[in-house]
Amino acid sequence: MDVLPIIAILVGGVVAGIVNTLVGGGTSIVFPLLLALGIDPQLANGSNRFCVAFQAGAAAKTLRGKTGATSRETFAPALCAVLGSIPGAYLATVLDPELFKALVGWILLAGVAFFFVPKKKSKGEAEFTTDAPRRLSPVGLLVAFLFGVYGAFLGAGIGVLIMLYLPSLLRLPLVRMLEVKVWMVFALSATAGIVFVWQGQVDWWVVSALLPSYMIGGVLGAKLAIRGGDAWVRRSIAAVAALLALAIIAGLI
């Protein structure tokens, strides 16, 4: 591989890693870039999904102990997502994901509206911004399972969807939910990455450039989230989600 494509992958990987950590949707940067560089679509997809696991792992390690998230809060949704990926992978073998892609944009737009709707607190319930451990909502865990189905079946914007819907459903503050999200993405991507490696759908030259740049972006994104807090993360989610939704609806992604 020539020097210029490697530089492009390194830069794109850092930017995408930051976006993936803060909100999600970084694949919409990397995948078209790899295709533009002449990488086979299957190899581009497999290499990207393999590297996303390391990016999410780097972000999770950076966030660990700094968001107030407990082991139960990170493990339970990730487990539900992995369990959901099993039927999701099966659906991908019998249905055409492209038939459902346009619907994703509208789901994202609905998620932006849901994200800003004021949530009523039950009597005696603490604000989402407290650091106290919280009991996870069964409805939220069910949605985490469904996101696992979706992540394995289609996957477009999965990180954004998680950050739009699950903070309220799991009753977690945004920065804390960010750590939960990166663990969910890590679990899903690691599972998918093993399959892609097994099937020989990974370009190791691409991985050699994309993996370290993704990890650097993951660390930087996590540090930005810690420094900016919930308000900064909220603005990032709204902006990226709206842009991604419009791009999908317009057929640009």
Disulfide bonds with the S-S distance in Angstrom:
none
